[in-house]
């Protein structure tokens, strides 16, 4: 599944009807597709890169997709 991020009425991010919450694996397009997971940093949900240190602020319209099941972090 692929779509563009948007905040829903519960304050969570979603794309293509898939609501994201802490621990969900997702790929975002930041010029390249980057795999990571959704976490909450105490203020809002964010994307945490595979290194566990790089936090990317989610924004409306950012392309996102469901990772293939073959690759795991």
Beta strands, then each sheet from edge to edge (+ up, - down):
strand 1: 2-4
strand 2: 6-7
strand 3: 13-15
strand 4: 18-19
strand 5: 25-29
strand 6: 33-40
strand 7: 45-49
strand 8: 55-57
strand 9: 63-65
sheet 1: 1+ 9- 5+ 6- 7+ 8-
sheet 2: 2+ 3- 4+
end
